[in-house]
Every structure is written in structure tokens, then in C-alpha cells.
């Protein structure tokens, strides 16, 4: 397919190949796949457009293009995704970190710094996946203690690797288990609870775009009949902790923010419950805060 071509010609042919197979961002994908294949950044790629395409990489190049044409997300093909300016390894065992989740990290860090200006709160990231939230919080707030949990052993392995790559592994503890169960078993006193749990209604899974439905782990997508099962369960588990967290942040699906906010208000543990919109104006995160360190706890 690419024999005797220059790198630029290989790029043009790849773009056309992907476009014909319905890949809407064909040019960008072709360029990023070339960078991945050749190990060059964009500047290096453009400076070497006229060089011959390495014949020994032709077969691998065709396999990469076939994977993308079949709908596989680019991040799984390259094994990388940036989040909050940090590099993360991603595999099919974890969801690909989304830019909107960065807004949840921003909100939690801002509230946490205000609530504990000189302290070292314990943040629990439940359903950590790639570790994007836990690792970013550990990088941004070096004094904070962080515990990250997931039901999937494979996901925890990916998250551990990302913590090591970003230099915060010694400051994160890892727990395997279902939602808050491992925290309850250990009697952890959580100050900050943050989670981006599965929230897609079960009946909607089949209608998701191919990249999500066929490649991302369903256990990290399926939120039950109405998509809210895991929020209900986590909120119900809070009373079994030594103390209810003063700060809670949940990412939610489109149209779910009001329902999740109502659940948190009904629980009655926090003075403030608000919704954070994403850049498209969609309510994407629900944050509950108890400013004073009162005695609200297991009761």
C-alpha cells in the first residue's frame, strides 16, 4: 500500500482510506497514527514529509489503519491519552479519560483547597479506571492523601502504571472492590469522595457510537435501567463510613444532574449541592459541600 511512497504520500493515502470508511477526522487520525508509528512529534513529521516511508514499517502501518477503519478509538491504538496536561496510558480495560472530567478535578481541587487550606484530606476516587482523577489530584495537591479503588484488577494495574509514570505512586493507595465496600471494610475516614461511575442506561448501550459500544469496557458504562444505580448505591453506603465526606463530586450523564443533586440533598449531609456545567452548557458534575467540619457521620 505504501511501497516507494514518501511519508507525505503515505499520509495522504491513509487519510483517503480512512475517509472512505467513514472516519470523520481522517486527516487528524492519519497524522497522529504516523507520529505513533514513527515515534516523531508533529514538527519532526512535517520536517521529514519528503523522506521515503520506511518499507519495514509498511505491514504495521496497514494494521494500524485497519484498526482505525474498524472503529477502534485512536487512544487505544496508540495507548495514550492526555488528561489535565498529564500523560496517561489507556487500554481496553479502562475508559478513555474525557476532557469534561477535567472540570470535575478543577471543582474538587478548588473546594478542597478552601476547606483544608493547611491540611491533608483523604480523597477517595471510586471507580478510578485509568487513574486520571486520582493521579491528577495527587499531582495538583501534593499534601493530599489519595486512595483509588476499582472493581477491575486490570484497571487498577493500568492506574498504578499511570501513577508511577507521573511520579505520585508512593502517595496513592489502591483498593479492589465494589464502590465503597473496600473503604467501609477498612474503616477509612474519607474527607473527599469523587467518582465518575458508569451512568449509561442499560437500554442505551446498544445505540452508542461504535467507538464506545464495541471497544470501551461495558462494566464502566452500564449504570442500570435509568443510569443512576451506582449513585444510589454509593449515597446509601455513606452511612457505613466512619464519617460522611465533607466534599462529594460526581460526574453524571446528560440530563442526570438534577436527579443526582436531589439524591444528595435528600441524604441531608451537606449544606451546599450544586451543578457544574461542561463547556457545552450541559450539567455534567454534581458537587456537595459541607463547609464546617461538623459531626455529620455514620448515623
C-alpha positions in Angstrom: 0.0 0.0 0.0 2.8 2.4 0.8 5.7 0.9 -1.0 8.1 3.6 -2.6 6.0 6.4 -1.2 7.2 9.4 0.7 5.8 9.9 4.2 3.6 12.7 2.9 2.1 10.4 0.2 1.5 7.7 2.8 -0.3 10.3 4.9 -2.5 11.4 2.0 -3.3 7.8 1.0 -4.1 6.9 4.6 -6.4 10.0 5.0 -8.3 9.0 1.9 -8.6 5.3 3.1 -10.0 6.3 6.4 -12.4 8.9 4.9 -13.8 6.3 2.6 -14.5 4.1 5.6 -16.5 6.7 7.4 -13.8 8.1 9.8 -14.8 11.7 10.1 -11.5 13.0 11.5 -9.5 11.1 8.8 -6.7 13.7 8.4 -6.0 14.1 12.1 -6.1 10.3 12.7 -3.7 9.7 9.8 -1.3 12.2 11.2 -1.4 11.0 14.8 -1.1 7.4 13.7 2.0 8.3 11.7 3.5 10.1 14.7 2.8 7.0 16.7 4.3 4.7 14.1 7.4 6.7 13.5 8.0 7.9 17.1 8.1 11.6 16.0 6.3 14.7 17.2 4.4 16.8 14.7 7.3 19.1 14.0 9.5 16.2 13.2 6.9 14.7 11.0 6.4 17.9 8.9 10.1 18.4 8.6 10.5 14.9 7.1 7.5 14.8 4.8 9.6 14.2 1.8 11.6 11.3 3.2 10.7 7.8 1.9 8.2 5.9 4.0 10.2 3.1 5.8 9.4 -0.1 3.9 9.9 -2.2 7.0 7.0 -0.5 8.7 4.5 -1.0 5.9 2.8 -4.0 7.3 2.5 -2.5 10.8 1.2 0.7 9.2 -1.6 -1.2 7.4 -2.6 -2.9 10.6 -2.9 0.4 12.4 -5.1 1.8 9.6 -7.3 -1.3 9.6 -7.9 -1.0 13.3 -8.9 2.7 13.0 -11.1 1.9 10.0 -12.9 -0.7 12.1 -13.9 1.9 14.6 -11.3 1.4 17.3 -10.6 4.6 19.2 -7.3 6.3 18.4 -6.3 6.3 22.1 -6.5 2.5 22.3 -4.4 2.1 19.2 -1.7 4.5 20.4 -2.2 3.5 24.0 -2.1 7.1 25.2 -4.4 10.0 26.2 -3.5 13.3 27.8 -5.6 14.4 30.8 -5.1 17.6 32.7 -1.8 18.1 30.8 -0.5 14.7 32.1 0.3 11.6 30.0 -1.9 8.5 30.6 -1.7 5.0 29.3 -5.0 3.6 28.3 -6.0 0.1 27.3 -9.3 -1.7 26.5 -9.6 -2.4 30.3 -10.3 1.3 31.1 -12.5 4.1 29.8 -10.7 6.8 27.8 -10.4 9.9 30.0 -12.6 12.7 28.7 -11.9 16.4 28.7 -15.1 17.2 30.6 -13.8 15.2 33.6 -11.0 17.8 34.0 -13.7 20.2 35.1 -14.6 17.8 37.9 -11.0 17.7 39.0 -10.9 21.5 38.9 -14.0 21.8 41.1 -12.9 19.2 43.7 -9.4 20.8 43.9 -10.8 24.3 44.3 -13.3 23.3 47.1 -10.7 21.0 48.7 -8.1 23.8 49.0 -10.7 26.1 50.5 -11.9 23.5 53.0 -8.4 22.3 54.0 -6.1 25.2 53.3 -3.3 23.8 55.5 -4.4 20.2 55.9 -4.1 16.8 54.3 -7.5 15.5 53.4 -8.1 11.9 52.3 -9.5 11.8 48.8 -11.2 8.6 47.6 -11.5 8.1 43.8 -14.1 5.4 43.4 -14.1 3.6 40.1 -10.7 5.0 39.2 -10.3 3.3 35.8 -7.1 4.7 34.3 -6.5 6.7 37.5 -7.0 10.0 35.7 -8.8 11.7 38.6 -6.7 10.2 41.4 -3.3 10.9 39.7 -4.3 14.4 38.7 -5.4 15.2 42.2 -2.2 13.8 43.7 -0.1 15.9 41.2 -2.1 19.1 41.9 -2.3 18.7 45.7 1.0 17.1 47.0 -0.1 17.2 50.6 -3.4 15.3 50.0 -3.7 11.6 50.7 -5.3 9.6 47.9 -6.9 6.2 47.8 -8.2 4.9 44.4 -10.4 1.9 44.0 -11.9 -0.2 41.2 -13.7 -3.5 40.8 -11.4 -4.4 37.9 -7.9 -5.7 38.7 -6.8 -4.9 35.2 -8.0 -1.3 35.5 -6.1 -1.0 38.8 -2.9 -2.2 37.1 -3.3 0.4 34.4 -3.9 3.1 37.1 -0.8 2.1 39.1 1.3 2.4 36.0 0.0 5.9 35.3 0.7 6.9 38.9 4.3 5.7 38.5 4.7 7.5 35.2 3.5 10.7 36.8 5.6 10.4 39.9 2.8 10.0 42.5 2.7 6.2 43.0 4.0 6.4 46.6 1.2 8.7 47.6 -1.7 6.6 46.3 -3.2 3.5 47.9 -5.1 1.1 45.8 -8.2 -0.9 46.8 -10.1 -3.5 44.8 -13.8 -3.8 45.4 -17.3 -2.7 44.6 -17.9 1.0 45.1 -17.4 2.0 48.8 -17.3 -1.6 50.1 -13.5 -1.8 50.5 -13.3 1.6 52.2 -16.0 0.6 54.6 -14.2 -2.7 55.4 -11.1 -0.8 56.3 -12.9 1.9 58.2 -11.4 4.7 56.2 -12.4 8.2 57.2 -12.9 9.8 53.7 -12.9 13.6 53.5 -13.4 13.9 49.8 -15.4 11.4 47.7 -15.1 11.7 43.9 -16.4 9.4 41.3 -17.1 9.1 37.6 -19.2 5.9 37.7 -21.0 4.1 34.9 -24.1 6.1 34.1 -25.4 5.0 30.7 -28.9 3.4 30.9 -28.6 -0.3 30.1 -31.1 0.0 27.2 -29.0 2.8 25.6 -25.8 0.7 25.4 -26.7 -0.9 22.0 -27.2 2.6 20.4 -23.9 4.1 21.4 -21.4 5.0 18.7 -19.2 2.2 17.6 -16.0 3.5 19.2 -17.7 3.3 22.6 -20.1 0.4 22.3 -17.6 -2.1 20.7 -14.3 -1.1 22.4 -14.8 0.5 25.8 -15.5 -1.8 28.8 -19.2 -2.2 29.3 -18.7 -2.6 33.1 -17.6 1.0 33.1 -20.6 2.2 31.0 -23.7 0.4 32.2 -25.4 2.3 35.0 -28.6 0.2 35.3 -32.1 0.8 34.0 -32.0 4.5 34.3 -28.3 5.0 34.6 -28.5 6.1 38.3 -28.0 2.8 40.1 -24.4 3.4 41.2 -25.2 6.9 42.6 -28.0 5.4 44.7 -25.7 2.7 46.0 -22.8 5.0 46.8 -25.1 7.5 48.6 -26.7 4.6 50.5 -23.2 3.3 51.5 -22.1 6.6 53.0 -23.7 5.9 56.4 -21.5 2.9 56.8 -18.3 5.0 56.7 -16.9 6.4 60.0 -17.9 9.9 58.8 -19.7 11.2 55.8 -17.3 13.0 53.4 -17.5 16.8 53.6 -17.0 17.1 49.9 -18.5 14.9 47.2 -18.1 15.2 43.5 -19.9 13.0 40.9 -19.7 13.1 37.1 -23.1 12.4 35.5 -24.6 11.8 32.1 -26.6 14.3 30.1 -29.9 15.0 31.8 -29.0 13.3 35.1 -27.6 16.2 37.1 -30.9 17.3 38.7 -31.8 13.8 39.8 -28.3 13.1 41.3 -28.4 16.5 43.0 -31.8 15.7 44.5 -30.4 12.4 45.9 -27.6 14.2 47.6 -30.0 16.8 49.0 -32.3 14.1 50.3 -29.4 12.5 52.1 -29.2 15.7 54.2 -25.4 15.6 54.9 -24.3 18.7 53.0 -25.1 22.4 53.2 -24.5 23.1 49.5 -25.3 21.0 46.5 -24.6 22.5 43.1 -24.2 21.5 39.4 -21.1 22.3 37.3 -21.8 22.7 33.6 -19.4 21.4 30.9 -18.1 23.7 28.1 -21.3 22.9 26.1 -23.5 24.1 28.9 -24.6 20.6 30.0 -24.9 19.8 33.7 -22.0 17.4 33.9 -20.9 17.3 37.6 -22.7 17.4 40.9 -20.8 18.7 43.9 -21.9 18.6 47.5 -20.1 20.6 50.2 -20.3 20.8 54.0 -18.2 23.9 54.8 -18.0 23.3 58.6 -16.4 20.2 60.0 -19.5 19.2 61.9 -20.4 15.9 63.4 -22.3 14.6 60.4 -21.3 11.0 60.1 -22.4 7.4 60.5 -25.9 7.6 61.8 
